Amino acid sequence: MAVRATGTNAEQDRQLWALLNQTHHAIWRARERELDDIGLSAIQAGVLHFVSTLDGPVTPAVLSRTLHREPHTVSGLLTRMEKQGFVKRVKDLKRKNQVRIVLTPKGKKAYEMQNKMGVINKIVGCLPPSERASLNGLLEKLRNSALVELRARLPLPYTY
């Protein structure tokens, strides 16, 4: 269903927000259904992705900032993923009071499998490369603006 862009700037902004939200949820649900086949949720696939691709040691705090989730939420997520055998918490040899998150062989296999799935490519593939580049730039601007607002409203030490 198309959203009419009429009225004041505030109304148009809310309509744009509604469309962005609907788009996010539709893509998220399509990804969740695809990942059901390998026993992962979309957020778990995100954890596997970031643990595999981020430079340097990946700690729960790094994941919390990267996923824009509260530390206790990430802790619970990691506990569930550890029980499922996807990740392991390993004591950091340099900083004894810190743990790193590493993928287990099962986690590496799940990461490789989820990378081969194609629903995201099918969805984003409806856009030609120039529109993808434009959308990427616009979404980065919106994300960065949202993070500025979030930082201004979050109590320390939970600023991202």
SVG drawing of the C-alpha trace seen along z (x, -y; Angstrom):
<svg xmlns="http://www.w3.org/2000/svg" viewBox="-2 -22 50 49">
<polyline fill="none" stroke="black" stroke-width="0.4" points="0.0,0.0 1.4,-3.4 1.6,-6.2 0.4,-9.5 3.0,-12.3 0.7,-15.2 0.4,-17.7 3.0,-19.4 6.7,-18.5 6.0,-16.8 3.3,-14.7 5.5,-13.8 8.3,-12.9 5.9,-10.6 4.7,-9.0 8.3,-8.5 9.1,-6.9 6.0,-4.6 7.3,-3.5 10.8,-3.0 9.5,-0.9 7.2,1.2 10.1,1.8 12.4,2.8 9.8,5.2 9.0,6.8 12.7,7.4 13.4,8.6 10.5,11.1 11.6,12.4 15.1,12.9 13.8,14.6 11.7,17.1 14.7,17.9 16.9,18.4 14.4,20.7 15.7,23.4 19.1,23.4 17.8,22.7 19.0,19.1 17.2,15.8 18.1,12.7 19.8,11.2 21.8,14.3 22.9,14.2 23.9,10.6 26.1,11.7 27.7,14.4 28.3,11.8 30.0,9.3 32.0,11.8 33.3,13.0 34.0,9.6 34.9,7.0 38.6,6.2 40.1,6.9 38.7,8.9 35.0,9.0 33.7,8.5 30.1,8.3 30.5,4.5 31.6,4.3 28.6,6.3 26.3,4.2 27.6,1.0 27.6,2.6 24.1,4.1 22.7,1.0 21.4,3.2 21.6,2.9 24.5,4.8 22.1,7.1 20.2,7.9 23.4,8.9 24.5,10.9 21.3,13.0 21.6,13.4 25.2,14.7 24.1,17.1 21.5,18.6 23.9,18.8 26.5,20.5 23.9,23.1 23.1,23.7 26.8,24.2 27.2,21.2 29.7,19.1 32.0,19.4 33.2,16.9 37.0,17.0 39.0,15.2 41.1,12.5 44.8,13.3 45.8,9.7 43.0,8.5 42.0,11.2 38.7,9.5 37.5,9.4 36.0,12.0 36.1,12.3 33.4,14.0 34.5,16.6 32.6,18.8 32.6,22.5 32.8,24.9 29.0,25.0 28.9,21.2 31.3,21.0 29.2,23.5 26.0,21.6 27.7,18.3 28.7,19.8 25.2,21.2 23.4,18.0 25.8,16.1 24.7,18.4 21.0,17.6 19.6,15.1 16.4,13.3 18.3,10.1 19.9,10.2 16.6,10.8 15.0,7.9 17.8,5.4 18.3,6.6 15.2,4.8 17.3,1.6 19.9,0.8 23.4,0.1 23.0,-3.7 19.9,-3.5 21.6,-1.1 24.4,-3.6 22.0,-6.5 20.0,-4.5 23.1,-3.4 24.2,-7.1 20.8,-8.2 20.5,-5.4 23.9,-6.2 22.8,-9.8 19.7,-8.7 21.5,-6.2 24.2,-8.7 21.6,-11.3 19.7,-8.8 22.9,-7.9 23.5,-11.5 20.0,-11.7 20.5,-8.4 23.8,-9.5 22.2,-12.7 19.4,-10.8 21.3,-7.8 22.8,-7.9 26.4,-7.1 28.0,-4.5 25.6,-3.3 26.4,-5.8 27.3,-4.2"/>
</svg>
